[in-house]
Amino acid sequence: MDAKIRDEFIEKVGLAAEAEGLPRIAGRIYAYLVYHEGPHSLEELAEQLQISRASASTNTRLLARDGIITRTSAAGDRRDYYQVAENHWEQMFEQALRRVIEFHRVFAEAAARLPENESAARRVRNGERFYATLIEDLEARLARWRECMHENSDAVNAAR
C-alpha cells in the first residue's frame, strides 16, 4: 500500500509541476526526494523513476539551480548525490515573490507612463495594484513561514 501512495504522490507532484510550466520529470524528482530522505544518486533516481540518466541529470540541475535540491558527494565516490535543500520551502516562497515583483515592476512602469485617458490605463493600474497586493501577501506569508520554522527548530532543539 505504501508504494501505491508514494507512486501516486510522485506522479501527482509531477503533473502539478508540469501545470506550472516545469518539466514533469523535475516535479517527479522533487517528489521522490521529499518522500525519500537522504541523498540519492542520479543512477538511483533514474532507476526508481524509470527515466534516463540524462533526463535525471538535466532535471536535477534545474532543481539545484533554483535552490530546491542540493548536490552532495561522498568521500571516495565520484558520483553526485541529490537531496531536498534544507530550506527548499523558503526558496519556493522567494521564487514566487521574485516572479510577482517582476510582474509588478512591469505593470507599475506602464501605469506611470500611461495618460489617464488612455483606454488601457485602468486595466494596467488594476494589474499594478493586483501585483502589489500579492507582494504584500507573499512577504507576510514568508515572514510567517520563517517564524513557524524558527519555532519548530526551537521545539526540536528543546526536545533533544
N, C-alpha and C positions, 0 to 999 in steps of 0.2 A: 504493500500500500504506500509506503514512504516513497518508493521510486516513482510511483504514479503521480503523487503530489509534487515531487521535485521536478519531474519532466514537464508537467503542466505549468508549473511556476516558470521554469526556464523558457518555455515556448511563449507563454503569455507576456513575459517581460520583453522577449524578442519582438513580438508583434507590437507592443506598446512603443518600443524604441523606434521601430520602423515607421509607426504612425507619426512620430515626432521628427522624422527626417534622417534618422540614423540608420546604419545598416542593421538588419535584423540579427546578424551574427554578433555584432558588438553588444546588442542587448542580451543575447543568449550567453555570451561570455561573462558579462557583468552579473547576470543572474546566477550563473554557475559559481562564480567567485563569492557572491553574497551567501549562497546556500552552503558552500563547502569552505570552511575556514582554512586558513593557511595558504602558503604559496603552492602554485601548480605550474608545471612546465607547459610549454607550447604543445609538446607531444601529447601530454595528458589531456589538455583542453581539446585538441583536435580529435583525439580518440573518443573521449567522453561525449563530445557534442557532434560527432560524426561530420566533421568539416575538414578541409585540407589544412595542412600545417601553414601554407602560405596565407590562407584566409585568417587563421588564428593569429598569425604574426601581424598582418595588416590591421586587424581589428583591435588587438591588444595595444598596438602603437597608438591608435586613435584614442582609446580609453585612457592610456597613460598620459598622452598629450594634454588631455582635459583634466588630469588630476583625479580621475575616478578610480584608477587602479595604479599600483606601483610595481616596478620591476625590481626584482631582487636576484641575488645569486647565492650559491652555496660554495664554500671553500672546496677547491679541488674539482668542481663541476663546471664545465664550460657552458652549460645550458642556462638560459634565463628562466626565471620563475616569476609568476604574477600573482598578486593578491589585491583585494579591495584596499584602497587607501584608507588610512585610519580616519581621515576627516572627509571622506567622499560625500557624505550628505551635505556638509557645508560647501564643498566645491560645487555641488549641483545648485545650491541656492545662489552662489556667487555667479555662476554661469548664466542662470536665468536673469539675475539682476543686470549683468553686463548687456545682455541682449535687449532688455527693456530700456535701459539707459540709452543705448544707441538709437532705438526707435524714437524715444522721447527727444533726443537731440535733433534728429532729422525733422520731426514734426514741429518742434519749437523754432528751429531756424526758418522753416517755411512760414509758420504762423507770424513770426516777427516781420517778415518781408511782404506778406500779402496785404494789400489795401482792404479796409473794412468792407468796401462794396464789391469785392471780388466774390463770385458765386461759390468758390471753394473755401473761402476763408473760415466760415463757420464750421465746416466739416474738419478742416485741418486743425483748428483750435480745439475742437472736441477731441480729436485724436491726441493732441498735446496734453490735454487735461487727463485723458484716459491713461496715458503712459505715466504721467506724473503721479497719479493715484496708485498705479501698480508699483512704482518705485517706492513710495511711502510704505505700502503694504509689505512688499518684499523685504525692505530694510527692517521693518518691525518684526517680521517673522524670522528673519535671520538672527536678529538680536535675541529673540525669544528662544530660538533653537540653540544658540551658543550658551545661553543661560541654563537651559534644560540639560545640555551636555555637561556643563560645569557642575551642576547639582548632581547629576548621575555619577560623574567622576568622583565627586566628594563622597557620595554614598558608598561607592565601590571601595575607595581607599579606607573609609571608616570600618567597613566590614572586614578588612584584612587584619 
